[in-house]
Amino acid sequence: MKTSDLVILVADAISESGQMVCKKLAAAGHLVFGGYEAPAPECLKYAASITPLPLDVSCDNSVSDAITHITKATQRIDIVINNLRAPMFGAIEAVHLGIAEQYINKMLIGTARLQNAVLPVMRAQGFGRIINFNSSEHNLDASFSGWQTAAVAALGKMNEAVNGELSGTGVAVTNKKIGLFNTQSTRPYISEIDHKLASVDMADVGAFNRKILAETVTAPTVDEEANMIVDAIKSDMTHVAERRSQDNCYRAKLPGQTAGRYAVRVRGSKW
């Protein structure tokens, strides 16, 4: 089954690995839209088959404008790659609640905001995948990464519920975990935060820092990380391409043209 010419939104097209993911997908023949938080760096350049889009998942209008731009240009969205990732280290008590709130808003609420904007389009067309990439601490304990662990766990539970609600629509949300990489700026800094806590055993803090250092020392290169992301979505790309091929004899109506949860499709019609 040919999996080229899919319409793909990459939420983070500004990081080194995100730029590389866009390039690899475009080189494979896909139509790629790459998100960035405005303003974009002047040095940022994309190939002709990659369309940069302002996309701030913490802002309703930014997300809505980006999705509207894509649907007007292509009439569909096949795959969304949410590769926005960031570490959050530090004892629960030590991290300022304002910083924790910003983190949760971007990693969890921001993910929901992006999904909520895309899902009506995918339900109407009868196929699509949203793929969320999360950081994974591998064998690290939740201690000193509690806010990150909580956000990842909540995202998993949220998407279990979403997939139950999407049953029978041809649309699904998947979570994939990859490790803590150099490209995530995983400089160990929890000792700088936690030294104020008299209750914290500094030996434990040091041990955690050494684990993080071990992760980053053996981290993949930017190209290797991009390959991991692209390889991880191959089965999703194949599934969407097959589903779209099966539905070629239908005409899916976009949101605003359909009432309720399911789109009305006419057998024998074309896109």
Secondary structure, 3 states (H helix, E strand, C coil): CCCCCCEEEECCCCCHHHHHHHHHHHHCCCEEEEEECCCCCCCCCCCCCEEEEECCCCCHHHHHHHHHHHHHHHCCCCEEEECCCCCCCECCCCCCHHHHHHHHHHHHHHHHHHHHHHHHHHHHHCCEEEEEEEECCCCCCCCCEHHHHHHHHHHHHHHHHHHHHCCCCCEEEEEEEECCCHHHCCCCCHHHHHCCCCCCCHHHHHHHHHHHHHHHHCCCCHHHHHHHHHHHCHHHHHHHHHHHHHHHHCCCCCCCCCCCCCCCCCCCCCC
